[in-house]
Structures are given as structure tokens and as C-alpha cells.
Amino acid sequence: MNNTRWLFTFGGIIALVYGIGDLFFTEFFFSIYDSKTDATGMNLAHFLGMTNITLGLVIFALRDLTDRTTIRKVCAGAAVGLFMGIFVAVEA
């Protein structure tokens, strides 16, 4: 298994685990984020869970890519998104 296949497989599985956790074990997973689980927090958790599930399925589906240009673009887009998320989390 090459490195990008392993990365996309592992990343997809991790995103799916967090997405399912946000949907079905909201209080536990939101305690990780140190967030409230009131009505707004529950809606946010479910939205975050579905976003993680969608991201996980897309990443997992892309694990068989062989075109290096496409792999670079997918990785660059994911990196930009992650750094923007880190920036927002630090600023909050």
C-alpha cells in the first residue's frame, strides 16, 4: 500500500469515527471540544457530525487515486482547510 492510499484510508476512517460520534454520542464528543450541549450545541454537533461523515466518505473514496496532480490538489485543499480550521479554533 503506497503512502497516499494509506493516508486517505486512515483519514477517511478517522473522519467517519468522529462523525458517527458527533451524531450518536454527542455529549461525550462535545466534552472533548469543551462545548455546551444545549439545543444550539446539539444542532451544531449534528451538523459537524454530518460534515465529518461526508468528508470521511469523500476521502475514503479517493484512496485509489493514481494521478499525482489530482492527489496533490486534494492534499493541498485539505491542508488549507485544516489550517483555516486551526486558525479559527485558536482565535475563538
Helices and strands as residue ranges (DSSP letters): H 3-24, H 26-32, H 39-61, G 62-64, H 68-91
